[in-house]
Amino acid sequence: MAATVVADGLKEFTSQGDWEGFTWTPSDAVDTTTTPGEAKIATGKTEVVGVSPVLSFTGVEKWGVISLAGTRPAKTDIAFRFRAGTTEADCLSSDWSDYIDSVDGDGNVWFSVGAYVRNHVEFAVYPCIQVGVVLSR
């Protein structure tokens, strides 16, 4: 799975190094090396939880979308969540959104954070965002 976070700025998780920047639990349940640029559940594992570093988009006044692109093998689930803050510390201490399942059959996500914050104003804070993802089968 490759990922993009879009605000007024853009961050793409498309390299092995990007995914290795995530904190994975359990750490042996993720495979970021078989297909460089993608994160997968490791062979023999059933679930892995990943949390991105806090991303800061200086000058952002409106969130755009979070998109994850990749493949979704049969019987695999992908869910994600996010939290936001005015500073890195604020982001790290804020509440997470609910897990969001807007994944199509191929494993692609296109989720409008901008629309979400219209209904959940507590997430309408900038410029920091952190993304969490759960891969399970």
PyMOL commands that place a pseudoatom at each C-alpha (Angstrom):
pseudoatom trace, name=CA, resn=MET, resi=1, chain=A, elem=C, hetatm=0, pos=[0.000, 0.000, 0.000]
pseudoatom trace, name=CA, resn=ALA, resi=2, chain=A, elem=C, hetatm=0, pos=[1.321, 3.436, -0.882]
pseudoatom trace, name=CA, resn=ALA, resi=3, chain=A, elem=C, hetatm=0, pos=[-0.193, 6.502, 0.755]
pseudoatom trace, name=CA, resn=THR, resi=4, chain=A, elem=C, hetatm=0, pos=[-0.655, 10.190, 0.149]
pseudoatom trace, name=CA, resn=VAL, resi=5, chain=A, elem=C, hetatm=0, pos=[-1.732, 12.847, 2.618]
pseudoatom trace, name=CA, resn=VAL, resi=6, chain=A, elem=C, hetatm=0, pos=[-2.953, 15.976, 0.895]
pseudoatom trace, name=CA, resn=ALA, resi=7, chain=A, elem=C, hetatm=0, pos=[-3.425, 19.315, 2.571]
pseudoatom trace, name=CA, resn=ASP, resi=8, chain=A, elem=C, hetatm=0, pos=[-2.332, 22.566, 0.984]
pseudoatom trace, name=CA, resn=GLY, resi=9, chain=A, elem=C, hetatm=0, pos=[0.916, 20.599, 0.971]
pseudoatom trace, name=CA, resn=LEU, resi=10, chain=A, elem=C, hetatm=0, pos=[1.472, 17.018, -0.088]
pseudoatom trace, name=CA, resn=LYS, resi=11, chain=A, elem=C, hetatm=0, pos=[3.181, 14.051, 1.517]
pseudoatom trace, name=CA, resn=GLU, resi=12, chain=A, elem=C, hetatm=0, pos=[3.440, 10.727, -0.247]
pseudoatom trace, name=CA, resn=PHE, resi=13, chain=A, elem=C, hetatm=0, pos=[4.495, 7.495, 1.427]
pseudoatom trace, name=CA, resn=THR, resi=14, chain=A, elem=C, hetatm=0, pos=[5.959, 5.734, -1.573]
pseudoatom trace, name=CA, resn=SER, resi=15, chain=A, elem=C, hetatm=0, pos=[9.414, 4.592, -0.508]
pseudoatom trace, name=CA, resn=GLN, resi=16, chain=A, elem=C, hetatm=0, pos=[10.702, 1.954, 1.832]
pseudoatom trace, name=CA, resn=GLY, resi=17, chain=A, elem=C, hetatm=0, pos=[12.130, 4.731, 4.016]
pseudoatom trace, name=CA, resn=ASP, resi=18, chain=A, elem=C, hetatm=0, pos=[8.740, 6.431, 4.297]
pseudoatom trace, name=CA, resn=TRP, resi=19, chain=A, elem=C, hetatm=0, pos=[7.090, 3.281, 5.636]
pseudoatom trace, name=CA, resn=GLU, resi=20, chain=A, elem=C, hetatm=0, pos=[10.039, 2.562, 7.892]
pseudoatom trace, name=CA, resn=GLY, resi=21, chain=A, elem=C, hetatm=0, pos=[9.362, 5.981, 9.444]
pseudoatom trace, name=CA, resn=PHE, resi=22, chain=A, elem=C, hetatm=0, pos=[6.091, 4.575, 10.797]
pseudoatom trace, name=CA, resn=THR, resi=23, chain=A, elem=C, hetatm=0, pos=[5.972, 2.899, 14.187]
pseudoatom trace, name=CA, resn=TRP, resi=24, chain=A, elem=C, hetatm=0, pos=[4.676, -0.645, 13.544]
pseudoatom trace, name=CA, resn=THR, resi=25, chain=A, elem=C, hetatm=0, pos=[3.161, -2.865, 16.235]
pseudoatom trace, name=CA, resn=PRO, resi=26, chain=A, elem=C, hetatm=0, pos=[4.167, -5.629, 16.377]
pseudoatom trace, name=CA, resn=SER, resi=27, chain=A, elem=C, hetatm=0, pos=[7.320, -4.619, 14.551]
pseudoatom trace, name=CA, resn=ASP, resi=28, chain=A, elem=C, hetatm=0, pos=[7.832, -8.058, 12.994]
pseudoatom trace, name=CA, resn=ALA, resi=29, chain=A, elem=C, hetatm=0, pos=[4.321, -8.071, 11.467]
pseudoatom trace, name=CA, resn=VAL, resi=30, chain=A, elem=C, hetatm=0, pos=[5.065, -5.570, 8.687]
pseudoatom trace, name=CA, resn=ASP, resi=31, chain=A, elem=C, hetatm=0, pos=[6.899, -6.169, 5.430]
pseudoatom trace, name=CA, resn=THR, resi=32, chain=A, elem=C, hetatm=0, pos=[8.325, -3.025, 3.801]
pseudoatom trace, name=CA, resn=THR, resi=33, chain=A, elem=C, hetatm=0, pos=[11.068, -4.761, 1.825]
pseudoatom trace, name=CA, resn=THR, resi=34, chain=A, elem=C, hetatm=0, pos=[9.431, -7.319, -0.515]
pseudoatom trace, name=CA, resn=THR, resi=35, chain=A, elem=C, hetatm=0, pos=[7.844, -4.602, -2.646]
pseudoatom trace, name=CA, resn=PRO, resi=36, chain=A, elem=C, hetatm=0, pos=[9.757, -1.351, -2.050]
pseudoatom trace, name=CA, resn=GLY, resi=37, chain=A, elem=C, hetatm=0, pos=[7.353, 1.549, -1.544]
pseudoatom trace, name=CA, resn=GLU, resi=38, chain=A, elem=C, hetatm=0, pos=[4.612, -0.617, -0.062]
pseudoatom trace, name=CA, resn=ALA, resi=39, chain=A, elem=C, hetatm=0, pos=[3.723, -1.813, 3.408]
pseudoatom trace, name=CA, resn=LYS, resi=40, chain=A, elem=C, hetatm=0, pos=[2.227, -5.290, 3.756]
pseudoatom trace, name=CA, resn=ILE, resi=41, chain=A, elem=C, hetatm=0, pos=[1.324, -7.718, 6.493]
pseudoatom trace, name=CA, resn=ALA, resi=42, chain=A, elem=C, hetatm=0, pos=[4.307, -10.023, 6.931]
pseudoatom trace, name=CA, resn=THR, resi=43, chain=A, elem=C, hetatm=0, pos=[3.954, -13.671, 5.987]
pseudoatom trace, name=CA, resn=GLY, resi=44, chain=A, elem=C, hetatm=0, pos=[2.406, -15.666, 8.814]
pseudoatom trace, name=CA, resn=LYS, resi=45, chain=A, elem=C, hetatm=0, pos=[1.024, -12.578, 10.592]
pseudoatom trace, name=CA, resn=THR, resi=46, chain=A, elem=C, hetatm=0, pos=[-2.624, -11.537, 10.841]
pseudoatom trace, name=CA, resn=GLU, resi=47, chain=A, elem=C, hetatm=0, pos=[-2.501, -7.872, 11.851]
pseudoatom trace, name=CA, resn=VAL, resi=48, chain=A, elem=C, hetatm=0, pos=[-0.182, -4.911, 12.059]
pseudoatom trace, name=CA, resn=VAL, resi=49, chain=A, elem=C, hetatm=0, pos=[-0.837, -1.362, 13.289]
pseudoatom trace, name=CA, resn=GLY, resi=50, chain=A, elem=C, hetatm=0, pos=[1.193, 1.520, 11.867]
pseudoatom trace, name=CA, resn=VAL, resi=51, chain=A, elem=C, hetatm=0, pos=[1.430, 5.122, 13.059]
pseudoatom trace, name=CA, resn=SER, resi=52, chain=A, elem=C, hetatm=0, pos=[3.075, 7.806, 10.953]
pseudoatom trace, name=CA, resn=PRO, resi=53, chain=A, elem=C, hetatm=0, pos=[5.342, 10.464, 12.335]
pseudoatom trace, name=CA, resn=VAL, resi=54, chain=A, elem=C, hetatm=0, pos=[3.562, 13.774, 12.876]
pseudoatom trace, name=CA, resn=LEU, resi=55, chain=A, elem=C, hetatm=0, pos=[3.432, 15.613, 9.560]
pseudoatom trace, name=CA, resn=SER, resi=56, chain=A, elem=C, hetatm=0, pos=[3.504, 19.400, 9.603]
pseudoatom trace, name=CA, resn=PHE, resi=57, chain=A, elem=C, hetatm=0, pos=[2.155, 21.475, 6.731]
pseudoatom trace, name=CA, resn=THR, resi=58, chain=A, elem=C, hetatm=0, pos=[3.096, 25.058, 7.589]
pseudoatom trace, name=CA, resn=GLY, resi=59, chain=A, elem=C, hetatm=0, pos=[0.535, 27.549, 6.342]
pseudoatom trace, name=CA, resn=VAL, resi=60, chain=A, elem=C, hetatm=0, pos=[-2.280, 25.022, 5.930]
pseudoatom trace, name=CA, resn=GLU, resi=61, chain=A, elem=C, hetatm=0, pos=[-5.715, 26.504, 6.467]
pseudoatom trace, name=CA, resn=LYS, resi=62, chain=A, elem=C, hetatm=0, pos=[-7.778, 23.642, 5.072]
pseudoatom trace, name=CA, resn=TRP, resi=63, chain=A, elem=C, hetatm=0, pos=[-7.318, 19.881, 4.973]
pseudoatom trace, name=CA, resn=GLY, resi=64, chain=A, elem=C, hetatm=0, pos=[-7.704, 18.073, 1.694]
pseudoatom trace, name=CA, resn=VAL, resi=65, chain=A, elem=C, hetatm=0, pos=[-7.743, 14.292, 1.398]
pseudoatom trace, name=CA, resn=ILE, resi=66, chain=A, elem=C, hetatm=0, pos=[-5.970, 11.236, 2.717]
pseudoatom trace, name=CA, resn=SER, resi=67, chain=A, elem=C, hetatm=0, pos=[-5.452, 8.617, 0.061]
pseudoatom trace, name=CA, resn=LEU, resi=68, chain=A, elem=C, hetatm=0, pos=[-3.954, 5.162, 0.302]
pseudoatom trace, name=CA, resn=ALA, resi=69, chain=A, elem=C, hetatm=0, pos=[-3.297, 3.207, -2.857]
pseudoatom trace, name=CA, resn=GLY, resi=70, chain=A, elem=C, hetatm=0, pos=[-2.240, -0.345, -3.320]
pseudoatom trace, name=CA, resn=THR, resi=71, chain=A, elem=C, hetatm=0, pos=[-3.523, -3.854, -3.486]
pseudoatom trace, name=CA, resn=ARG, resi=72, chain=A, elem=C, hetatm=0, pos=[-5.977, -5.501, -1.160]
pseudoatom trace, name=CA, resn=PRO, resi=73, chain=A, elem=C, hetatm=0, pos=[-5.488, -9.263, -1.170]
pseudoatom trace, name=CA, resn=ALA, resi=74, chain=A, elem=C, hetatm=0, pos=[-8.583, -11.356, -0.521]
pseudoatom trace, name=CA, resn=LYS, resi=75, chain=A, elem=C, hetatm=0, pos=[-9.735, -11.345, 3.109]
pseudoatom trace, name=CA, resn=THR, resi=76, chain=A, elem=C, hetatm=0, pos=[-7.582, -8.331, 3.969]
pseudoatom trace, name=CA, resn=ASP, resi=77, chain=A, elem=C, hetatm=0, pos=[-8.953, -5.280, 5.753]
pseudoatom trace, name=CA, resn=ILE, resi=78, chain=A, elem=C, hetatm=0, pos=[-7.478, -1.779, 5.781]
pseudoatom trace, name=CA, resn=ALA, resi=79, chain=A, elem=C, hetatm=0, pos=[-8.691, 0.831, 8.249]
pseudoatom trace, name=CA, resn=PHE, resi=80, chain=A, elem=C, hetatm=0, pos=[-7.174, 4.176, 9.091]
pseudoatom trace, name=CA, resn=ARG, resi=81, chain=A, elem=C, hetatm=0, pos=[-7.607, 7.090, 11.466]
pseudoatom trace, name=CA, resn=PHE, resi=82, chain=A, elem=C, hetatm=0, pos=[-5.970, 10.434, 12.059]
pseudoatom trace, name=CA, resn=ARG, resi=83, chain=A, elem=C, hetatm=0, pos=[-5.480, 13.161, 14.609]
pseudoatom trace, name=CA, resn=ALA, resi=84, chain=A, elem=C, hetatm=0, pos=[-4.479, 16.778, 14.226]
pseudoatom trace, name=CA, resn=GLY, resi=85, chain=A, elem=C, hetatm=0, pos=[-3.012, 19.633, 16.217]
pseudoatom trace, name=CA, resn=THR, resi=86, chain=A, elem=C, hetatm=0, pos=[-1.500, 23.090, 16.126]
pseudoatom trace, name=CA, resn=THR, resi=87, chain=A, elem=C, hetatm=0, pos=[1.920, 21.739, 17.167]
pseudoatom trace, name=CA, resn=GLU, resi=88, chain=A, elem=C, hetatm=0, pos=[3.545, 18.315, 17.157]
pseudoatom trace, name=CA, resn=ALA, resi=89, chain=A, elem=C, hetatm=0, pos=[2.988, 17.995, 20.916]
pseudoatom trace, name=CA, resn=ASP, resi=90, chain=A, elem=C, hetatm=0, pos=[-0.643, 19.100, 20.547]
pseudoatom trace, name=CA, resn=CYS, resi=91, chain=A, elem=C, hetatm=0, pos=[-1.172, 16.539, 17.777]
pseudoatom trace, name=CA, resn=LEU, resi=92, chain=A, elem=C, hetatm=0, pos=[0.408, 13.729, 19.815]
pseudoatom trace, name=CA, resn=SER, resi=93, chain=A, elem=C, hetatm=0, pos=[-1.869, 14.484, 22.783]
pseudoatom trace, name=CA, resn=SER, resi=94, chain=A, elem=C, hetatm=0, pos=[-5.091, 14.920, 20.789]
pseudoatom trace, name=CA, resn=ASP, resi=95, chain=A, elem=C, hetatm=0, pos=[-7.761, 12.274, 20.359]
pseudoatom trace, name=CA, resn=TRP, resi=96, chain=A, elem=C, hetatm=0, pos=[-7.785, 10.006, 17.317]
pseudoatom trace, name=CA, resn=SER, resi=97, chain=A, elem=C, hetatm=0, pos=[-10.689, 10.040, 14.901]
pseudoatom trace, name=CA, resn=ASP, resi=98, chain=A, elem=C, hetatm=0, pos=[-12.735, 6.870, 14.721]
pseudoatom trace, name=CA, resn=TYR, resi=99, chain=A, elem=C, hetatm=0, pos=[-11.316, 4.204, 12.427]
pseudoatom trace, name=CA, resn=ILE, resi=100, chain=A, elem=C, hetatm=0, pos=[-12.458, 4.941, 8.908]
pseudoatom trace, name=CA, resn=ASP, resi=101, chain=A, elem=C, hetatm=0, pos=[-13.163, 2.261, 6.346]
pseudoatom trace, name=CA, resn=SER, resi=102, chain=A, elem=C, hetatm=0, pos=[-13.495, 3.859, 2.956]
pseudoatom trace, name=CA, resn=VAL, resi=103, chain=A, elem=C, hetatm=0, pos=[-11.437, 1.257, 1.140]
pseudoatom trace, name=CA, resn=ASP, resi=104, chain=A, elem=C, hetatm=0, pos=[-12.538, -0.096, -2.232]
pseudoatom trace, name=CA, resn=GLY, resi=105, chain=A, elem=C, hetatm=0, pos=[-12.101, -3.690, -3.331]
pseudoatom trace, name=CA, resn=ASP, resi=106, chain=A, elem=C, hetatm=0, pos=[-8.642, -3.008, -4.720]
pseudoatom trace, name=CA, resn=GLY, resi=107, chain=A, elem=C, hetatm=0, pos=[-7.333, -1.493, -1.485]
pseudoatom trace, name=CA, resn=ASN, resi=108, chain=A, elem=C, hetatm=0, pos=[-7.568, 2.167, -2.471]
pseudoatom trace, name=CA, resn=VAL, resi=109, chain=A, elem=C, hetatm=0, pos=[-8.733, 4.869, -0.067]
pseudoatom trace, name=CA, resn=TRP, resi=110, chain=A, elem=C, hetatm=0, pos=[-9.733, 8.409, -0.920]
pseudoatom trace, name=CA, resn=PHE, resi=111, chain=A, elem=C, hetatm=0, pos=[-11.007, 10.141, 2.197]
pseudoatom trace, name=CA, resn=SER, resi=112, chain=A, elem=C, hetatm=0, pos=[-11.884, 13.823, 2.444]
pseudoatom trace, name=CA, resn=VAL, resi=113, chain=A, elem=C, hetatm=0, pos=[-10.541, 15.117, 5.743]
pseudoatom trace, name=CA, resn=GLY, resi=114, chain=A, elem=C, hetatm=0, pos=[-12.017, 18.499, 4.800]
pseudoatom trace, name=CA, resn=ALA, resi=115, chain=A, elem=C, hetatm=0, pos=[-15.522, 17.049, 4.681]
pseudoatom trace, name=CA, resn=TYR, resi=116, chain=A, elem=C, hetatm=0, pos=[-14.953, 15.053, 7.879]
pseudoatom trace, name=CA, resn=VAL, resi=117, chain=A, elem=C, hetatm=0, pos=[-13.994, 18.145, 9.881]
pseudoatom trace, name=CA, resn=ARG, resi=118, chain=A, elem=C, hetatm=0, pos=[-17.223, 19.877, 8.829]
pseudoatom trace, name=CA, resn=ASN, resi=119, chain=A, elem=C, hetatm=0, pos=[-19.015, 17.304, 11.005]
pseudoatom trace, name=CA, resn=HIS, resi=120, chain=A, elem=C, hetatm=0, pos=[-16.262, 16.907, 13.592]
pseudoatom trace, name=CA, resn=VAL, resi=121, chain=A, elem=C, hetatm=0, pos=[-14.973, 20.419, 14.231]
pseudoatom trace, name=CA, resn=GLU, resi=122, chain=A, elem=C, hetatm=0, pos=[-12.598, 19.206, 16.951]
pseudoatom trace, name=CA, resn=PHE, resi=123, chain=A, elem=C, hetatm=0, pos=[-10.364, 17.949, 14.112]
pseudoatom trace, name=CA, resn=ALA, resi=124, chain=A, elem=C, hetatm=0, pos=[-10.313, 21.292, 12.274]
pseudoatom trace, name=CA, resn=VAL, resi=125, chain=A, elem=C, hetatm=0, pos=[-6.883, 22.232, 13.632]
pseudoatom trace, name=CA, resn=TYR, resi=126, chain=A, elem=C, hetatm=0, pos=[-3.690, 22.846, 11.676]
pseudoatom trace, name=CA, resn=PRO, resi=127, chain=A, elem=C, hetatm=0, pos=[-0.908, 22.398, 10.586]
pseudoatom trace, name=CA, resn=CYS, resi=128, chain=A, elem=C, hetatm=0, pos=[-0.001, 18.996, 12.096]
pseudoatom trace, name=CA, resn=ILE, resi=129, chain=A, elem=C, hetatm=0, pos=[-1.562, 15.643, 11.292]
pseudoatom trace, name=CA, resn=GLN, resi=130, chain=A, elem=C, hetatm=0, pos=[-0.734, 12.049, 12.152]
pseudoatom trace, name=CA, resn=VAL, resi=131, chain=A, elem=C, hetatm=0, pos=[-2.133, 8.993, 10.397]
pseudoatom trace, name=CA, resn=GLY, resi=132, chain=A, elem=C, hetatm=0, pos=[-2.700, 5.523, 11.805]
pseudoatom trace, name=CA, resn=VAL, resi=133, chain=A, elem=C, hetatm=0, pos=[-3.418, 2.434, 9.723]
pseudoatom trace, name=CA, resn=VAL, resi=134, chain=A, elem=C, hetatm=0, pos=[-4.415, -1.132, 10.570]
pseudoatom trace, name=CA, resn=LEU, resi=135, chain=A, elem=C, hetatm=0, pos=[-3.793, -3.967, 8.133]
pseudoatom trace, name=CA, resn=SER, resi=136, chain=A, elem=C, hetatm=0, pos=[-5.471, -7.240, 9.040]
pseudoatom trace, name=CA, resn=ARG, resi=137, chain=A, elem=C, hetatm=0, pos=[-6.493, -10.553, 7.526]
for i in range(1, 137): cmd.bond("trace and resi %d" % i, "trace and resi %d" % (i + 1))
show_as sticks, trace
zoom trace
